[in-house]
Amino acid sequence: MLKRMGVLIVSAVFMVNLCGCALLLAGAVGGAGTAVWLGGKLSKQVEVPKDKAVVASKKAMKALDLTITKETTKEDVVQLIGEYSDGRQVWIDVRALSSTSSKIEVRVGATGDKGAAEEIMNKISRYL
């Protein structure tokens, strides 16, 4: 009886440990996806109000022949989603930092195309 109780306790410890490893592995996989997403996003702080930065972003997208497919506006952030003619998606987030400054974040494609993001950011800067 005592031997069976010992086996049961050891088995329970292994089961808890095994579940913890599975959760840790799942968390690591999710974290890696987030790191790639954040790594491919180009960010720039500008000394203009959010509304002016949004107008400049829309003009830049139009000048680069990017189709705006969705615009989401919240209190302190505006997100523009668009796409290139080849289907690659573009995300531009404009956040208000203060009444006179904003943060613009640009991401191109699922893995982040830095060259294309820089091209968009440079075009936005020209319209500011």
Backbone torsions as a table, in degrees:
resi	resn	phi	psi	omega
1	MET	NA	-45.3	-179.9
2	LEU	-65.2	-37.1	179.2
3	LYS	-65.1	-42.2	178.7
4	ARG	-64.2	-39.0	179.1
5	MET	-63.6	-40.5	178.0
6	GLY	-63.4	-44.2	178.2
7	VAL	-62.9	-40.4	179.0
8	LEU	-63.1	-43.8	-179.5
9	ILE	-66.1	-45.9	178.9
10	VAL	-61.7	-42.0	178.0
11	SER	-62.4	-41.0	178.9
12	ALA	-64.0	-40.3	178.2
13	VAL	-63.1	-43.9	178.8
14	PHE	-63.7	-39.6	179.4
15	MET	-63.5	-44.5	178.4
16	VAL	-62.9	-42.7	179.7
17	ASN	-64.1	-41.8	179.5
18	LEU	-63.1	-43.5	178.5
19	CYS	-63.0	-39.2	178.6
20	GLY	-62.2	-40.1	179.0
21	CYS	-65.0	-40.8	179.2
22	ALA	-63.4	-41.8	178.1
23	LEU	-66.2	-39.8	178.1
24	LEU	-63.2	-42.6	178.5
25	LEU	-63.6	-43.7	178.8
26	ALA	-62.5	-40.2	178.1
27	GLY	-65.6	-38.8	179.1
28	ALA	-65.2	-40.7	178.2
29	VAL	-64.5	-44.7	177.9
30	GLY	-64.0	-39.2	179.0
31	GLY	-65.0	-37.8	178.8
32	ALA	-64.1	-38.8	177.4
33	GLY	-63.9	-40.1	178.8
34	THR	-65.9	-40.8	-178.8
35	ALA	-63.0	-39.6	177.8
36	VAL	-65.2	-44.0	179.4
37	TRP	-58.5	-49.1	-178.5
38	LEU	-70.0	-32.4	-178.7
39	GLY	-68.2	-26.3	-178.0
40	GLY	-94.8	11.6	-176.5
41	LYS	-104.3	125.0	177.9
42	LEU	-91.5	131.0	-174.8
43	SER	-126.3	142.6	179.9
44	LYS	-149.9	133.3	175.3
45	GLN	-93.6	132.5	-179.7
46	VAL	-125.5	150.5	-178.5
47	GLU	-95.5	59.2	174.7
48	VAL	-139.0	153.6	177.0
49	PRO	-63.2	157.0	-178.5
50	LYS	-55.4	-44.4	-176.9
51	ASP	-60.4	-40.4	179.0
52	LYS	-68.0	-37.2	178.1
53	ALA	-66.6	-36.1	177.7
54	VAL	-66.1	-44.2	179.0
55	VAL	-61.1	-43.8	179.1
56	ALA	-63.3	-38.5	179.2
57	SER	-65.2	-41.4	178.7
58	LYS	-65.7	-41.6	178.1
59	LYS	-63.3	-40.4	179.3
60	ALA	-64.1	-43.6	178.7
61	MET	-61.4	-42.1	179.6
62	LYS	-65.2	-43.1	-179.8
63	ALA	-63.6	-30.7	179.5
64	LEU	-92.0	9.9	-179.6
65	ASP	58.6	38.5	174.7
66	LEU	-95.2	130.4	179.3
67	THR	-85.3	125.6	175.6
68	ILE	-81.5	117.2	-177.3
69	THR	-99.1	-21.9	-179.1
70	LYS	-158.1	141.8	174.6
71	GLU	-131.2	124.2	179.5
72	THR	-119.0	126.1	-179.4
73	THR	-117.7	127.8	173.8
74	LYS	-123.8	-176.8	-175.6
75	GLU	-51.4	-56.6	-173.6
76	ASP	-118.0	11.9	178.4
77	VAL	-144.4	142.9	173.1
78	VAL	-123.4	129.8	177.8
79	GLN	-114.2	126.7	174.3
80	LEU	-108.6	128.3	176.5
81	ILE	-116.6	131.3	-179.5
82	GLY	-143.9	-174.4	178.0
83	GLU	-152.4	151.0	172.8
84	TYR	-76.7	167.6	178.7
85	SER	-65.2	-22.9	178.6
86	ASP	-85.1	1.8	176.0
87	GLY	97.5	-9.8	178.0
88	ARG	-64.5	135.2	-178.8
89	GLN	-87.4	152.6	178.4
90	VAL	-128.7	132.4	175.0
91	TRP	-119.3	128.2	174.1
92	ILE	-125.1	121.0	176.0
93	ASP	-110.1	129.8	176.1
94	VAL	-118.4	116.9	-178.4
95	ARG	-112.5	137.7	173.9
96	ALA	-78.3	125.7	174.3
97	LEU	-97.0	-34.5	175.1
98	SER	-156.1	-172.3	179.8
99	SER	-72.2	-15.7	-177.8
100	THR	-122.2	3.4	179.1
101	SER	-139.7	154.4	-176.8
102	SER	-141.5	164.3	174.2
103	LYS	-121.6	126.2	179.4
104	ILE	-109.9	129.1	178.0
105	GLU	-122.3	130.4	-178.0
106	VAL	-124.5	133.7	175.7
107	ARG	-136.0	136.2	179.2
108	VAL	-124.2	124.7	177.2
109	GLY	76.7	167.0	-175.9
110	ALA	-68.1	-32.5	-179.0
111	THR	-101.7	-4.3	177.4
112	GLY	86.9	104.6	177.4
113	ASP	-99.0	99.9	-175.2
114	LYS	-62.2	-39.7	-179.2
115	GLY	-61.1	-46.8	179.2
116	ALA	-67.2	-38.3	178.4
117	ALA	-63.8	-39.8	177.8
118	GLU	-65.0	-39.0	178.1
119	GLU	-61.4	-44.6	179.2
120	ILE	-65.4	-44.7	-179.1
121	MET	-62.6	-40.6	178.1
122	ASN	-62.7	-39.5	179.4
123	LYS	-67.7	-40.4	177.0
124	ILE	-60.8	-44.2	-179.3
125	SER	-59.2	-34.7	178.9
126	ARG	-65.9	-29.5	-178.2
127	TYR	-90.6	-4.0	-179.3
128	LEU	-77.5	NA	NA
